[in-house]
Amino acid sequence: MNLYPVRAIYMAEMARTRRTMLQSIVSPVISTSLYFVVFGAAIGSRISEIGGVSYGAFIVPGLIMLMLLTQSVSNASFGIFFPKFSGSIYEILSAPISYLEVVIGYVGAAASKSILLGLIILATSSFFVPLEIAHPFWMLTFLVLTAVTFSLLGFIIGIWADGFDKLQLVPLLVITPLTFLGGSFYSIDMLPPFWQNVTLANPVVYLVSGFRWSFYGISDVSIVASVAMISLFLIASLATIAWIFRTGYRLKP
């Protein structure tokens, strides 16, 4: 594998982030902080603790996961869609670069930005509530795996989309609602038995629950199920990208 084209794509994407710092970094941090203030103030006054954890601290992993999922998809989808839109994708397709190197460059940059945002939001949250990380290794593992997996999903969306409107279709109409309904701001144990069973069909529940377990040692589902779900997402995304490059599906404008 040639690392020079990987580095070129990666650095170009990271340079774009530096040029749009307000939109890429500051805006998501402010939005997530507002979620934290509003939900922490409005609901935290009525719910003191969940599983022995203060409500303000309880929602921190959910907020980080909400940002991580949406930003990973958005960054990766725009990163590969814009070359298609501008026509510069032909330069990449005609260059002596393998498909694997293209994926590593774009997905690596998108995942790096999402991980950086996640760590910034984690540091910001510590100013509002006292935090503890019971399992630092698993926290970083879930953070990296989720960022990479959903950056791969965003890469797929960027190839599939034929207009800017479709770039936001999945993040706004699928991922965000699933995250809100996936236990980001509450424990599914608080729901009636019927809705608990319905909620377990939401795959985001397993990601949020596993990430929260890494902080406080509490979860709505087993850690094994959480690891299995993120692994399934990763395998499915890799298989889809392999099929796209094998068939040439929508790689050109």
C-alpha positions, 0 to 999 in steps of 0.5 A: 500500500502506498501511503503517499496518496493516503496522506495527501487525501487525509491532509487535504480533508484536514486542511478543509476542516481548518479552513471551516473551523467555525462550521466543523468544530465550533458549531457542533460543540456549541450545539451539543453544549446547548443540548446539555444545558437544556436537557440537564436543566429541564429534565435534570430538575425532575430526575435526580439520578439514574442508576446511581449517576446524576442525570447531568452526568448520565446524558454525557455519553449519549450527547457524545454519541449523538454528535459522533454518529451525525458528524462522522456521517456528514464529514465522510459523505461530504468529503467524497461527494464534493469531488463527484460534484466538482468533477475532480473525482476523475483525478483520483480515479485516473491516478495510480491510487487503489480504492483501499487507499482512497477509503483510508484517506477519506474515512480516516480524515472523517473519523479523526475529526469526529474523534477530536470533536468527541474528546472536545465535548468530553472535556467541555462536559467536565466543566458542567458535571463531575465525570468518571471513566470506569473503563478508559480502554473501552471508552476509546475503543467504542469512540474509535470504532463508532467513528470509523464505522459511521464514517464508512457509512457516510462514505457510502452515502456520499457515493450514493447521493446525487445531490446535496439534499440526499447528503442530509437525508440519512443523518436527519431522518434516520440517525438523529431520530434513532439516537434520540430514541436510543436511550441517549437521554434516558434509560430504557428501563424507565419505559413500559415493558412493551416499549422496552422490547420495541426499543431493543430493535433500535441498533443505536441503543447498543452503541449508546449503552456500551459507551455509557457502560465504559463511563459508569459501569451501567448499561441497558444491554450487555457489553457483549451485545454492544460490541457485537452490534458495532462489529456487525455495523463495521463488517456490513459497511466494509462489505458494502464499500467493497461491492461499490468499488467492485461494481463501480456504482456511482463513482463518477458524477 
